[in-house]
């Protein structure tokens, strides 16, 4: 019985991680369209990226917290960490393993993990 519950949560984890990633892609496409149609400054683009990270992890963490009956904040944190891992892998592939500004990477790590955890707490 416990094993079935664990498998169900693991499946839900990957579904919600995929949901967060798809939502992120949709929001990034909207951001790219707005950037194309308007004269958006680099600061505005950075704000849109931060909003994308936060919203994607909030939704993923919230949905994962709804599925988990206990320790929702931990499952939300796992969503944020998984999302950051995917983001880091995609960034490494696109930049040929160049990490860039470590301070920004740490900031994105905390944004992803805390917004996922907060989404789990809200559920």
N, C-alpha and C positions, 0 to 999 in steps of 0.2 A: 504494500500500500504506500509506504513512504517512498519507495523507488519510483512508483508511478507518478507521485506528486512532484518528485524532483525532476523527472523527465518532462513533465508538463511545464514546469517553470523554466527549464532550460530551453524548450521549444518556444515558449512565450518570450524569453529573453532575446533569442535570435530574430523572432518576428518583430519585436519592438525596436530592436537595433536596426533592422532593415527599414522599418517605418521612419525612424529618425533620420536615416541616411537619405531615403527618398524625399522626405520633407525638406531636407537640407538642399538637395539637388534642385527641387522646385523653387525654393526661395532664392537660391543662387542664380537660377535662370531668370527669375523676376528681377533680381538685382542687375544682372547683365543687360536685360532689356531696358531698365531705367537708366543705366549708365550709357547705353547706346542712344537713347532718345533725349537725354538731358545732358547738361554740362556739369556732371557731378564731380565734386572735388575728391581728392584722395582721402580726405578725412571722412567725407560722407560715405565713401565706399567701405572704409574701415568700420564705421558705425553699422552699416548694413551687414557686414560679416559677423560682427559681434551679436547682432540681433538674430541672425540666422543660427549661430551656434546655440544661443540661449533658448530660442523657441524650439528648435529640433530636440534638444535634450530635455526640455520641460515636458514636451508631448510624449517622448519616449519613456521618460522616467515616470510620468503620471500613469500612462497605460500599463507599464510594468508593475507599478505599485498597486494598481487595481487588481492585477492578476495574482500578485503575491498577497497572502493573508497576514504574514508576519514580516517584520523588518523591511517595510516598503522603502525606507530611505536607503538601505543597503542595496537593494535591487536597482533603485534609481541611480545610485552611485555607480553600480556596475554598467548601467546603460551609458552613463557619461564617460566612463573609462574606455568602454568598447568603442564608442563614437570617436573619442580622441585617438585611439589606436588606429582606427580606419583612416581618420584624417591625417595622421602622421605617415601612414603607409602610402597614401595617395600623394601626399606632399613630397615624400622621398622619391617616389617614382617620377613625379613631374620635375623635380629639381635635381635629379641625378645624385641623390643622397647628400644634398647640402642642407644642413639644419637651419641656417640663417640666424636670425636674431634669437638667442636663447631666452631673453626676457619675454619676448612675445610668445614664444612657445610655452613657457611656464604660465603665462597669463591665460592662454587658450586652454591649457590643461586644467587650471582652476575654474575657468568659466564652464567648461564641459562637465567636469565632475560635480561642481556645486549646483549647477542648474539641473542636472539629472537627479541629484539627491533631493533637491527642493521639489522637483516634480513628483518624486516618490513620496515625499512628506505630505504633499497636497492631496494625494489620493486617499 
